[in-house]
Amino acid sequence: MMRTLYFQKDSKRGIKGTYNWLLEELGELEEALEGENKKGAEREFADVMAWLASLANITGVDLEKAAIEKYDSKCPKCRQSPCQCDF
Ligand SMILES: [Zn+2]
């Protein structure tokens, strides 16, 4: 979906510019988590996900495939669900 919506613009902005936007959105998420506004935090989670998907798209990474391959319904370290790793 993010590829359809934004791939052309994301490609023009480039990897560094898109990465910087992702960092900015992470900062906004941090601020939202410190507040009491759950709806605002939801929007910031969505923005972080959108910018992460944009970054994946312009670097040729299929984000959904990468996440499923790594996590595959199990923790990639202990291979359990739920994770049994020590903190
Ligand atoms: Zn684990």
PDB file of the backbone (N, CA, C, O) and the ligand in Angstrom, with CONECT records:
HET     ZN  A 101       1
ATOM      1  N   MET A   1       0.828  -1.199   0.000  1.00  0.00           N
ATOM      2  CA  MET A   1       0.000   0.000   0.000  1.00  0.00           C
ATOM      3  C   MET A   1       0.868   1.257   0.000  1.00  0.00           C
ATOM      4  O   MET A   1       0.616   2.197  -0.753  1.00  0.00           O
ATOM      5  N   MET A   2       1.896   1.262   0.855  1.00  0.00           N
ATOM      6  CA  MET A   2       2.756   2.448   0.910  1.00  0.00           C
ATOM      7  C   MET A   2       3.524   2.620  -0.402  1.00  0.00           C
ATOM      8  O   MET A   2       3.819   3.741  -0.816  1.00  0.00           O
ATOM      9  N   ARG A   3       3.843   1.500  -1.047  1.00  0.00           N
ATOM     10  CA  ARG A   3       4.527   1.586  -2.354  1.00  0.00           C
ATOM     11  C   ARG A   3       3.618   2.282  -3.359  1.00  0.00           C
ATOM     12  O   ARG A   3       4.050   3.176  -4.086  1.00  0.00           O
ATOM     13  N   THR A   4       2.353   1.863  -3.393  1.00  0.00           N
ATOM     14  CA  THR A   4       1.403   2.466  -4.326  1.00  0.00           C
ATOM     15  C   THR A   4       1.219   3.954  -4.032  1.00  0.00           C
ATOM     16  O   THR A   4       1.199   4.782  -4.942  1.00  0.00           O
ATOM     17  N   LEU A   5       1.086   4.275  -2.755  1.00  0.00           N
ATOM     18  CA  LEU A   5       0.818   5.662  -2.373  1.00  0.00           C
ATOM     19  C   LEU A   5       2.026   6.576  -2.577  1.00  0.00           C
ATOM     20  O   LEU A   5       1.874   7.694  -3.069  1.00  0.00           O
ATOM     21  N   TYR A   6       3.213   6.119  -2.207  1.00  0.00           N
ATOM     22  CA  TYR A   6       4.323   7.063  -2.050  1.00  0.00           C
ATOM     23  C   TYR A   6       5.630   6.694  -2.736  1.00  0.00           C
ATOM     24  O   TYR A   6       6.605   7.432  -2.598  1.00  0.00           O
ATOM     25  N   PHE A   7       5.695   5.580  -3.473  1.00  0.00           N
ATOM     26  CA  PHE A   7       6.996   5.153  -3.981  1.00  0.00           C
ATOM     27  C   PHE A   7       7.700   6.221  -4.816  1.00  0.00           C
ATOM     28  O   PHE A   7       8.906   6.426  -4.675  1.00  0.00           O
ATOM     29  N   GLN A   8       6.945   6.908  -5.691  1.00  0.00           N
ATOM     30  CA  GLN A   8       7.586   7.932  -6.534  1.00  0.00           C
ATOM     31  C   GLN A   8       8.186   9.053  -5.686  1.00  0.00           C
ATOM     32  O   GLN A   8       9.336   9.444  -5.888  1.00  0.00           O
ATOM     33  N   LYS A   9       7.406   9.561  -4.744  1.00  0.00           N
ATOM     34  CA  LYS A   9       7.915  10.642  -3.890  1.00  0.00           C
ATOM     35  C   LYS A   9       9.068  10.148  -3.021  1.00  0.00           C
ATOM     36  O   LYS A   9      10.069  10.844  -2.851  1.00  0.00           O
ATOM     37  N   ASP A  10       8.921   8.936  -2.472  1.00  0.00           N
ATOM     38  CA  ASP A  10       9.970   8.392  -1.610  1.00  0.00           C
ATOM     39  C   ASP A  10      11.271   8.213  -2.389  1.00  0.00           C
ATOM     40  O   ASP A  10      12.355   8.479  -1.870  1.00  0.00           O
ATOM     41  N   SER A  11      11.155   7.760  -3.636  1.00  0.00           N
ATOM     42  CA  SER A  11      12.348   7.553  -4.453  1.00  0.00           C
ATOM     43  C   SER A  11      13.074   8.869  -4.702  1.00  0.00           C
ATOM     44  O   SER A  11      14.303   8.922  -4.663  1.00  0.00           O
ATOM     45  N   LYS A  12      12.319   9.926  -4.957  1.00  0.00           N
ATOM     46  CA  LYS A  12      12.937  11.242  -5.186  1.00  0.00           C
ATOM     47  C   LYS A  12      13.624  11.751  -3.919  1.00  0.00           C
ATOM     48  O   LYS A  12      14.699  12.346  -3.993  1.00  0.00           O
ATOM     49  N   ARG A  13      13.010  11.519  -2.761  1.00  0.00           N
ATOM     50  CA  ARG A  13      13.579  11.987  -1.484  1.00  0.00           C
ATOM     51  C   ARG A  13      14.866  11.242  -1.165  1.00  0.00           C
ATOM     52  O   ARG A  13      15.812  11.819  -0.629  1.00  0.00           O
ATOM     53  N   GLY A  14      14.894   9.957  -1.499  1.00  0.00           N
ATOM     54  CA  GLY A  14      16.093   9.154  -1.282  1.00  0.00           C
ATOM     55  C   GLY A  14      16.152   8.500   0.087  1.00  0.00           C
ATOM     56  O   GLY A  14      15.328   8.762   0.963  1.00  0.00           O
ATOM     57  N   ILE A  15      17.148   7.644   0.245  1.00  0.00           N
ATOM     58  CA  ILE A  15      17.274   6.845   1.469  1.00  0.00           C
ATOM     59  C   ILE A  15      17.560   7.724   2.685  1.00  0.00           C
ATOM     60  O   ILE A  15      16.898   7.590   3.715  1.00  0.00           O
ATOM     61  N   LYS A  16      18.532   8.616   2.575  1.00  0.00           N
ATOM     62  CA  LYS A  16      18.907   9.432   3.737  1.00  0.00           C
ATOM     63  C   LYS A  16      17.750  10.329   4.189  1.00  0.00           C
ATOM     64  O   LYS A  16      17.462  10.431   5.381  1.00  0.00           O
ATOM     65  N   GLY A  17      17.098  10.973   3.228  1.00  0.00           N
ATOM     66  CA  GLY A  17      15.982  11.854   3.571  1.00  0.00           C
ATOM     67  C   GLY A  17      14.823  11.090   4.190  1.00  0.00           C
ATOM     68  O   GLY A  17      14.188  11.570   5.129  1.00  0.00           O
ATOM     69  N   THR A  18      14.549   9.912   3.670  1.00  0.00           N
ATOM     70  CA  THR A  18      13.450   9.105   4.202  1.00  0.00           C
ATOM     71  C   THR A  18      13.808   8.575   5.586  1.00  0.00           C
ATOM     72  O   THR A  18      12.963   8.528   6.479  1.00  0.00           O
ATOM     73  N   TYR A  19      15.066   8.179   5.756  1.00  0.00           N
ATOM     74  CA  TYR A  19      15.530   7.721   7.074  1.00  0.00           C
ATOM     75  C   TYR A  19      15.394   8.842   8.107  1.00  0.00           C
ATOM     76  O   TYR A  19      14.987   8.600   9.243  1.00  0.00           O
ATOM     77  N   ASN A  20      15.734  10.059   7.707  1.00  0.00           N
ATOM     78  CA  ASN A  20      15.609  11.193   8.632  1.00  0.00           C
ATOM     79  C   ASN A  20      14.158  11.440   9.028  1.00  0.00           C
ATOM     80  O   ASN A  20      13.881  11.793  10.175  1.00  0.00           O
ATOM     81  N   TRP A  21      13.227  11.259   8.089  1.00  0.00           N
ATOM     82  CA  TRP A  21      11.809  11.398   8.418  1.00  0.00           C
ATOM     83  C   TRP A  21      11.385  10.319   9.418  1.00  0.00           C
ATOM     84  O   TRP A  21      10.618  10.580  10.344  1.00  0.00           O
ATOM     85  N   LEU A  22      11.897   9.108   9.213  1.00  0.00           N
ATOM     86  CA  LEU A  22      11.579   8.019  10.148  1.00  0.00           C
ATOM     87  C   LEU A  22      12.054   8.389  11.556  1.00  0.00           C
ATOM     88  O   LEU A  22      11.334   8.188  12.535  1.00  0.00           O
ATOM     89  N   LEU A  23      13.273   8.932  11.646  1.00  0.00           N
ATOM     90  CA  LEU A  23      13.787   9.333  12.964  1.00  0.00           C
ATOM     91  C   LEU A  23      12.917  10.417  13.593  1.00  0.00           C
ATOM     92  O   LEU A  23      12.649  10.393  14.794  1.00  0.00           O
ATOM     93  N   GLU A  24      12.478  11.368  12.767  1.00  0.00           N
ATOM     94  CA  GLU A  24      11.627  12.431  13.291  1.00  0.00           C
ATOM     95  C   GLU A  24      10.311  11.853  13.819  1.00  0.00           C
ATOM     96  O   GLU A  24       9.822  12.253  14.876  1.00  0.00           O
ATOM     97  N   GLU A  25       9.751  10.910  13.066  1.00  0.00           N
ATOM     98  CA  GLU A  25       8.493  10.299  13.508  1.00  0.00           C
ATOM     99  C   GLU A  25       8.694   9.471  14.783  1.00  0.00           C
ATOM    100  O   GLU A  25       7.801   9.410  15.628  1.00  0.00           O
ATOM    101  N   LEU A  26       9.842   8.845  14.921  1.00  0.00           N
ATOM    102  CA  LEU A  26      10.129   8.112  16.165  1.00  0.00           C
ATOM    103  C   LEU A  26      10.170   9.074  17.347  1.00  0.00           C
ATOM    104  O   LEU A  26       9.700   8.743  18.436  1.00  0.00           O
ATOM    105  N   GLY A  27      10.728  10.253  17.138  1.00  0.00           N
ATOM    106  CA  GLY A  27      10.747  11.279  18.183  1.00  0.00           C
ATOM    107  C   GLY A  27       9.336  11.707  18.559  1.00  0.00           C
ATOM    108  O   GLY A  27       9.028  11.903  19.735  1.00  0.00           O
ATOM    109  N   GLU A  28       8.483  11.850  17.551  1.00  0.00           N
ATOM    110  CA  GLU A  28       7.096  12.225  17.821  1.00  0.00           C
ATOM    111  C   GLU A  28       6.372  11.105  18.563  1.00  0.00           C
ATOM    112  O   GLU A  28       5.533  11.371  19.424  1.00  0.00           O
ATOM    113  N   LEU A  29       6.691   9.856  18.233  1.00  0.00           N
ATOM    114  CA  LEU A  29       6.092   8.728  18.956  1.00  0.00           C
ATOM    115  C   LEU A  29       6.537   8.752  20.422  1.00  0.00           C
ATOM    116  O   LEU A  29       5.732   8.527  21.326  1.00  0.00           O
ATOM    117  N   GLU A  30       7.812   9.025  20.646  1.00  0.00           N
ATOM    118  CA  GLU A  30       8.312   9.107  22.021  1.00  0.00           C
ATOM    119  C   GLU A  30       7.542  10.157  22.820  1.00  0.00           C
ATOM    120  O   GLU A  30       7.140   9.912  23.957  1.00  0.00           O
ATOM    121  N   GLU A  31       7.342  11.325  22.214  1.00  0.00           N
ATOM    122  CA  GLU A  31       6.584  12.391  22.884  1.00  0.00           C
ATOM    123  C   GLU A  31       5.149  11.946  23.149  1.00  0.00           C
ATOM    124  O   GLU A  31       4.607  12.196  24.226  1.00  0.00           O
ATOM    125  N   ALA A  32       4.539  11.295  22.178  1.00  0.00           N
ATOM    126  CA  ALA A  32       3.145  10.853  22.331  1.00  0.00           C
ATOM    127  C   ALA A  32       3.024   9.824  23.454  1.00  0.00           C
ATOM    128  O   ALA A  32       2.028   9.808  24.178  1.00  0.00           O
ATOM    129  N   LEU A  33       4.040   8.963  23.601  1.00  0.00           N
ATOM    130  CA  LEU A  33       3.991   7.934  24.640  1.00  0.00           C
ATOM    131  C   LEU A  33       4.107   8.540  26.038  1.00  0.00           C
ATOM    132  O   LEU A  33       3.661   7.954  27.024  1.00  0.00           O
ATOM    133  N   GLU A  34       4.709   9.714  26.098  1.00  0.00           N
ATOM    134  CA  GLU A  34       4.848  10.388  27.388  1.00  0.00           C
ATOM    135  C   GLU A  34       3.550  11.081  27.801  1.00  0.00           C
ATOM    136  O   GLU A  34       3.380  11.431  28.969  1.00  0.00           O
ATOM    137  N   GLY A  35       2.632  11.282  26.849  1.00  0.00           N
ATOM    138  CA  GLY A  35       1.374  11.964  27.134  1.00  0.00           C
ATOM    139  C   GLY A  35       0.257  10.988  27.459  1.00  0.00           C
ATOM    140  O   GLY A  35       0.480   9.785  27.599  1.00  0.00           O
ATOM    141  N   GLU A  36      -0.932  11.521  27.574  1.00  0.00           N
ATOM    142  CA  GLU A  36      -2.101  10.721  27.928  1.00  0.00           C
ATOM    143  C   GLU A  36      -3.023  10.500  26.730  1.00  0.00           C
ATOM    144  O   GLU A  36      -4.070   9.866  26.858  1.00  0.00           O
ATOM    145  N   ASN A  37      -2.633  11.024  25.561  1.00  0.00           N
ATOM    146  CA  ASN A  37      -3.489  10.992  24.394  1.00  0.00           C
ATOM    147  C   ASN A  37      -3.281   9.709  23.601  1.00  0.00           C
ATOM    148  O   ASN A  37      -2.376   9.628  22.771  1.00  0.00           O
ATOM    149  N   LYS A  38      -4.123   8.698  23.858  1.00  0.00           N
ATOM    150  CA  LYS A  38      -3.946   7.406  23.195  1.00  0.00           C
ATOM    151  C   LYS A  38      -4.158   7.505  21.690  1.00  0.00           C
ATOM    152  O   LYS A  38      -3.451   6.852  20.923  1.00  0.00           O
ATOM    153  N   LYS A  39      -5.125   8.315  21.256  1.00  0.00           N
ATOM    154  CA  LYS A  39      -5.386   8.475  19.822  1.00  0.00           C
ATOM    155  C   LYS A  39      -4.175   9.104  19.139  1.00  0.00           C
ATOM    156  O   LYS A  39      -3.805   8.719  18.029  1.00  0.00           O
ATOM    157  N   GLY A  40      -3.565  10.071  19.812  1.00  0.00           N
ATOM    158  CA  GLY A  40      -2.371  10.695  19.257  1.00  0.00           C
ATOM    159  C   GLY A  40      -1.242   9.684  19.126  1.00  0.00           C
ATOM    160  O   GLY A  40      -0.520   9.683  18.129  1.00  0.00           O
ATOM    161  N   ALA A  41      -1.087   8.823  20.126  1.00  0.00           N
ATOM    162  CA  ALA A  41      -0.048   7.791  20.070  1.00  0.00           C
ATOM    163  C   ALA A  41      -0.337   6.823  18.929  1.00  0.00           C
ATOM    164  O   ALA A  41       0.581   6.390  18.233  1.00  0.00           O
ATOM    165  N   GLU A  42      -1.603   6.483  18.735  1.00  0.00           N
ATOM    166  CA  GLU A  42      -1.963   5.588  17.623  1.00  0.00           C
ATOM    167  C   GLU A  42      -1.530   6.175  16.291  1.00  0.00           C
ATOM    168  O   GLU A  42      -0.997   5.471  15.434  1.00  0.00           O
ATOM    169  N   ARG A  43      -1.763   7.471  16.124  1.00  0.00           N
ATOM    170  CA  ARG A  43      -1.375   8.126  14.855  1.00  0.00           C
ATOM    171  C   ARG A  43       0.135   8.113  14.686  1.00  0.00           C
ATOM    172  O   ARG A  43       0.626   7.948  13.569  1.00  0.00           O
ATOM    173  N   GLU A  44       0.876   8.283  15.764  1.00  0.00           N
ATOM    174  CA  GLU A  44       2.343   8.281  15.652  1.00  0.00           C
ATOM    175  C   GLU A  44       2.865   6.871  15.343  1.00  0.00           C
ATOM    176  O   GLU A  44       3.824   6.720  14.586  1.00  0.00           O
ATOM    177  N   PHE A  45       2.243   5.847  15.923  1.00  0.00           N
ATOM    178  CA  PHE A  45       2.615   4.471  15.547  1.00  0.00           C
ATOM    179  C   PHE A  45       2.399   4.275  14.045  1.00  0.00           C
ATOM    180  O   PHE A  45       3.243   3.700  13.359  1.00  0.00           O
ATOM    181  N   ALA A  46       1.261   4.759  13.542  1.00  0.00           N
ATOM    182  CA  ALA A  46       0.961   4.615  12.110  1.00  0.00           C
ATOM    183  C   ALA A  46       2.002   5.348  11.266  1.00  0.00           C
ATOM    184  O   ALA A  46       2.432   4.840  10.230  1.00  0.00           O
ATOM    185  N   ASP A  47       2.408   6.543  11.706  1.00  0.00           N
ATOM    186  CA  ASP A  47       3.414   7.300  10.947  1.00  0.00           C
ATOM    187  C   ASP A  47       4.758   6.575  10.937  1.00  0.00           C
ATOM    188  O   ASP A  47       5.424   6.520   9.903  1.00  0.00           O
ATOM    189  N   VAL A  48       5.155   6.023  12.072  1.00  0.00           N
ATOM    190  CA  VAL A  48       6.428   5.290  12.134  1.00  0.00           C
ATOM    191  C   VAL A  48       6.377   4.087  11.191  1.00  0.00           C
ATOM    192  O   VAL A  48       7.333   3.825  10.460  1.00  0.00           O
ATOM    193  N   MET A  49       5.272   3.368  11.210  1.00  0.00           N
ATOM    194  CA  MET A  49       5.123   2.205  10.331  1.00  0.00           C
ATOM    195  C   MET A  49       5.172   2.638   8.865  1.00  0.00           C
ATOM    196  O   MET A  49       5.801   1.975   8.040  1.00  0.00           O
ATOM    197  N   ALA A  50       4.508   3.748   8.543  1.00  0.00           N
ATOM    198  CA  ALA A  50       4.475   4.233   7.160  1.00  0.00           C
ATOM    199  C   ALA A  50       5.876   4.612   6.686  1.00  0.00           C
ATOM    200  O   ALA A  50       6.267   4.256   5.574  1.00  0.00           O
ATOM    201  N   TRP A  51       6.627   5.324   7.507  1.00  0.00           N
ATOM    202  CA  TRP A  51       7.971   5.745   7.093  1.00  0.00           C
ATOM    203  C   TRP A  51       8.927   4.563   7.047  1.00  0.00           C
ATOM    204  O   TRP A  51       9.828   4.537   6.209  1.00  0.00           O
ATOM    205  N   LEU A  52       8.754   3.599   7.914  1.00  0.00           N
ATOM    206  CA  LEU A  52       9.569   2.384   7.851  1.00  0.00           C
ATOM    207  C   LEU A  52       9.279   1.624   6.553  1.00  0.00           C
ATOM    208  O   LEU A  52      10.195   1.123   5.902  1.00  0.00           O
ATOM    209  N   ALA A  53       8.005   1.543   6.188  1.00  0.00           N
ATOM    210  CA  ALA A  53       7.633   0.877   4.930  1.00  0.00           C
ATOM    211  C   ALA A  53       8.192   1.639   3.738  1.00  0.00           C
ATOM    212  O   ALA A  53       8.672   1.029   2.782  1.00  0.00           O
ATOM    213  N   SER A  54       8.136   2.967   3.785  1.00  0.00           N
ATOM    214  CA  SER A  54       8.702   3.774   2.694  1.00  0.00           C
ATOM    215  C   SER A  54      10.190   3.511   2.548  1.00  0.00           C
ATOM    216  O   SER A  54      10.689   3.351   1.434  1.00  0.00           O
ATOM    217  N   LEU A  55      10.894   3.467   3.656  1.00  0.00           N
ATOM    218  CA  LEU A  55      12.336   3.223   3.619  1.00  0.00           C
ATOM    219  C   LEU A  55      12.626   1.830   3.053  1.00  0.00           C
ATOM    220  O   LEU A  55      13.539   1.658   2.246  1.00  0.00           O
ATOM    221  N   ALA A  56      11.851   0.852   3.479  1.00  0.00           N
ATOM    222  CA  ALA A  56      12.020  -0.507   2.949  1.00  0.00           C
ATOM    223  C   ALA A  56      11.773  -0.518   1.446  1.00  0.00           C
ATOM    224  O   ALA A  56      12.532  -1.133   0.696  1.00  0.00           O
ATOM    225  N   ASN A  57      10.721   0.154   1.002  1.00  0.00           N
ATOM    226  CA  ASN A  57      10.383   0.160  -0.429  1.00  0.00           C
ATOM    227  C   ASN A  57      11.507   0.728  -1.276  1.00  0.00           C
ATOM    228  O   ASN A  57      11.847   0.146  -2.306  1.00  0.00           O
ATOM    229  N   ILE A  58      12.088   1.836  -0.874  1.00  0.00           N
ATOM    230  CA  ILE A  58      13.105   2.455  -1.736  1.00  0.00           C
ATOM    231  C   ILE A  58      14.457   1.763  -1.617  1.00  0.00           C
ATOM    232  O   ILE A  58      15.358   2.032  -2.412  1.00  0.00           O
ATOM    233  N   THR A  59      14.614   0.876  -0.638  1.00  0.00           N
ATOM    234  CA  THR A  59      15.854   0.090  -0.569  1.00  0.00           C
ATOM    235  C   THR A  59      15.649  -1.319  -1.127  1.00  0.00           C
ATOM    236  O   THR A  59      16.548  -2.157  -1.058  1.00  0.00           O
ATOM    237  N   GLY A  60      14.462  -1.574  -1.678  1.00  0.00           N
ATOM    238  CA  GLY A  60      14.203  -2.857  -2.315  1.00  0.00           C
ATOM    239  C   GLY A  60      13.936  -3.991  -1.340  1.00  0.00           C
ATOM    240  O   GLY A  60      14.086  -5.164  -1.681  1.00  0.00           O
ATOM    241  N   VAL A  61      13.540  -3.633  -0.128  1.00  0.00           N
ATOM    242  CA  VAL A  61      13.239  -4.652   0.884  1.00  0.00           C
ATOM    243  C   VAL A  61      11.725  -4.824   0.983  1.00  0.00           C
ATOM    244  O   VAL A  61      10.990  -3.844   1.105  1.00  0.00           O
ATOM    245  N   ASP A  62      11.264  -6.068   0.929  1.00  0.00           N
ATOM    246  CA  ASP A  62       9.852  -6.373   1.164  1.00  0.00           C
ATOM    247  C   ASP A  62       9.694  -6.521   2.672  1.00  0.00           C
ATOM    248  O   ASP A  62      10.027  -7.559   3.244  1.00  0.00           O
ATOM    249  N   LEU A  63       9.184  -5.474   3.305  1.00  0.00           N
ATOM    250  CA  LEU A  63       9.135  -5.412   4.769  1.00  0.00           C
ATOM    251  C   LEU A  63       8.301  -6.547   5.369  1.00  0.00           C
ATOM    252  O   LEU A  63       8.700  -7.163   6.358  1.00  0.00           O
ATOM    253  N   GLU A  64       7.161  -6.814   4.775  1.00  0.00           N
ATOM    254  CA  GLU A  64       6.299  -7.885   5.284  1.00  0.00           C
ATOM    255  C   GLU A  64       7.012  -9.237   5.199  1.00  0.00           C
ATOM    256  O   GLU A  64       6.995 -10.020   6.149  1.00  0.00           O
ATOM    257  N   LYS A  65       7.633  -9.497   4.056  1.00  0.00           N
ATOM    258  CA  LYS A  65       8.348 -10.762   3.852  1.00  0.00           C
ATOM    259  C   LYS A  65       9.516 -10.878   4.837  1.00  0.00           C
ATOM    260  O   LYS A  65       9.734 -11.934   5.431  1.00  0.00           O
ATOM    261  N   ALA A  66      10.254  -9.795   5.001  1.00  0.00           N
ATOM    262  CA  ALA A  66      11.406  -9.808   5.915  1.00  0.00           C
ATOM    263  C   ALA A  66      10.965 -10.096   7.356  1.00  0.00           C
ATOM    264  O   ALA A  66      11.604 -10.875   8.063  1.00  0.00           O
ATOM    265  N   ALA A  67       9.871  -9.463   7.781  1.00  0.00           N
ATOM    266  CA  ALA A  67       9.392  -9.664   9.148  1.00  0.00           C
ATOM    267  C   ALA A  67       8.906 -11.096   9.361  1.00  0.00           C
ATOM    268  O   ALA A  67       9.183 -11.713  10.390  1.00  0.00           O
ATOM    269  N   ILE A  68       8.177 -11.613   8.370  1.00  0.00           N
ATOM    270  CA  ILE A  68       7.662 -12.981   8.491  1.00  0.00           C
ATOM    271  C   ILE A  68       8.804 -13.987   8.462  1.00  0.00           C
ATOM    272  O   ILE A  68       8.802 -14.949   9.230  1.00  0.00           O
ATOM    273  N   GLU A  69       9.788 -13.772   7.576  1.00  0.00           N
ATOM    274  CA  GLU A  69      10.924 -14.697   7.504  1.00  0.00           C
ATOM    275  C   GLU A  69      11.708 -14.722   8.806  1.00  0.00           C
ATOM    276  O   GLU A  69      12.134 -15.784   9.260  1.00  0.00           O
ATOM    277  N   LYS A  70      11.901 -13.544   9.412  1.00  0.00           N
ATOM    278  CA  LYS A  70      12.713 -13.502  10.628  1.00  0.00           C
ATOM    279  C   LYS A  70      11.948 -14.041  11.831  1.00  0.00           C
ATOM    280  O   LYS A  70      12.498 -14.800  12.628  1.00  0.00           O
ATOM    281  N   TYR A  71      10.688 -13.653  11.964  1.00  0.00           N
ATOM    282  CA  TYR A  71       9.954 -13.985  13.188  1.00  0.00           C
ATOM    283  C   TYR A  71       9.094 -15.239  13.058  1.00  0.00           C
ATOM    284  O   TYR A  71       8.968 -15.984  14.029  1.00  0.00           O
ATOM    285  N   ASP A  72       8.503 -15.497  11.900  1.00  0.00           N
ATOM    286  CA  ASP A  72       7.843 -16.759  11.617  1.00  0.00           C
ATOM    287  C   ASP A  72       7.027 -17.295  12.798  1.00  0.00           C
ATOM    288  O   ASP A  72       7.040 -18.494  13.076  1.00  0.00           O
ATOM    289  N   SER A  73       6.318 -16.400  13.487  1.00  0.00           N
ATOM    290  CA  SER A  73       5.475 -16.759  14.644  1.00  0.00           C
ATOM    291  C   SER A  73       6.263 -17.287  15.835  1.00  0.00           C
ATOM    292  O   SER A  73       5.675 -17.806  16.784  1.00  0.00           O
ATOM    293  N   LYS A  74       7.597 -17.160  15.797  1.00  0.00           N
ATOM    294  CA  LYS A  74       8.439 -17.603  16.915  1.00  0.00           C
ATOM    295  C   LYS A  74       9.526 -16.569  17.152  1.00  0.00           C
ATOM    296  O   LYS A  74       9.868 -15.797  16.257  1.00  0.00           O
ATOM    297  N   CYS A  75      10.056 -16.561  18.347  1.00  0.00           N
ATOM    298  CA  CYS A  75      11.218 -15.722  18.645  1.00  0.00           C
ATOM    299  C   CYS A  75      12.400 -16.250  17.811  1.00  0.00           C
ATOM    300  O   CYS A  75      12.669 -17.452  17.821  1.00  0.00           O
ATOM    301  N   PRO A  76      13.111 -15.356  17.086  1.00  0.00           N
ATOM    302  CA  PRO A  76      14.224 -15.836  16.254  1.00  0.00           C
ATOM    303  C   PRO A  76      15.403 -16.379  17.067  1.00  0.00           C
ATOM    304  O   PRO A  76      16.239 -17.095  16.517  1.00  0.00           O
ATOM    305  N   LYS A  77      15.490 -16.058  18.361  1.00  0.00           N
ATOM    306  CA  LYS A  77      16.612 -16.556  19.171  1.00  0.00           C
ATOM    307  C   LYS A  77      16.302 -17.913  19.793  1.00  0.00           C
ATOM    308  O   LYS A  77      17.048 -18.876  19.613  1.00  0.00           O
ATOM    309  N   CYS A  78      15.184 -17.980  20.533  1.00  0.00           N
ATOM    310  CA  CYS A  78      14.895 -19.230  21.248  1.00  0.00           C
ATOM    311  C   CYS A  78      13.937 -20.144  20.476  1.00  0.00           C
ATOM    312  O   CYS A  78      13.733 -21.299  20.851  1.00  0.00           O
ATOM    313  N   ARG A  79      13.344 -19.607  19.378  1.00  0.00           N
ATOM    314  CA  ARG A  79      12.419 -20.365  18.526  1.00  0.00           C
ATOM    315  C   ARG A  79      11.164 -20.812  19.289  1.00  0.00           C
ATOM    316  O   ARG A  79      10.542 -21.813  18.932  1.00  0.00           O
ATOM    317  N   GLN A  80      10.792 -20.061  20.346  1.00  0.00           N
ATOM    318  CA  GLN A  80       9.593 -20.373  21.112  1.00  0.00           C
ATOM    319  C   GLN A  80       8.549 -19.273  20.925  1.00  0.00           C
ATOM    320  O   GLN A  80       8.869 -18.160  20.507  1.00  0.00           O
ATOM    321  N   SER A  81       7.302 -19.603  21.240  1.00  0.00           N
ATOM    322  CA  SER A  81       6.217 -18.624  21.251  1.00  0.00           C
ATOM    323  C   SER A  81       5.282 -18.951  22.412  1.00  0.00           C
ATOM    324  O   SER A  81       4.657 -20.011  22.408  1.00  0.00           O
ATOM    325  N   PRO A  82       5.170 -18.065  23.408  1.00  0.00           N
ATOM    326  CA  PRO A  82       5.886 -16.806  23.520  1.00  0.00           C
ATOM    327  C   PRO A  82       7.375 -17.017  23.820  1.00  0.00           C
ATOM    328  O   PRO A  82       7.800 -18.091  24.245  1.00  0.00           O
ATOM    329  N   CYS A  83       8.145 -15.958  23.583  1.00  0.00           N
ATOM    330  CA  CYS A  83       9.599 -15.981  23.782  1.00  0.00           C
ATOM    331  C   CYS A  83       9.945 -16.423  25.209  1.00  0.00           C
ATOM    332  O   CYS A  83       9.316 -16.021  26.188  1.00  0.00           O
ATOM    333  N   GLN A  84      10.987 -17.280  25.276  1.00  0.00           N
ATOM    334  CA  GLN A  84      11.446 -17.769  26.580  1.00  0.00           C
ATOM    335  C   GLN A  84      12.842 -17.236  26.929  1.00  0.00           C
ATOM    336  O   GLN A  84      13.446 -17.670  27.910  1.00  0.00           O
ATOM    337  N   CYS A  85      13.344 -16.306  26.133  1.00  0.00           N
ATOM    338  CA  CYS A  85      14.682 -15.764  26.384  1.00  0.00           C
ATOM    339  C   CYS A  85      14.725 -14.998  27.716  1.00  0.00           C
ATOM    340  O   CYS A  85      13.729 -14.402  28.126  1.00  0.00           O
ATOM    341  N   ASP A  86      15.853 -15.021  28.366  1.00  0.00           N
ATOM    342  CA  ASP A  86      16.056 -14.193  29.541  1.00  0.00           C
ATOM    343  C   ASP A  86      16.304 -12.772  29.105  1.00  0.00           C
ATOM    344  O   ASP A  86      16.865 -12.539  28.035  1.00  0.00           O
ATOM    345  N   PHE A  87      15.890 -11.806  29.928  1.00  0.00           N
ATOM    346  CA  PHE A  87      16.213 -10.408  29.625  1.00  0.00           C
ATOM    347  C   PHE A  87      17.677 -10.166  29.873  1.00  0.00           C
ATOM    348  O   PHE A  87      18.160  -9.050  29.680  1.00  0.00           O
TER     349      PHE A  87
HETATM  350 ZN    ZN A 101      13.230 -15.775  22.709  1.00  0.00          ZN2+
END
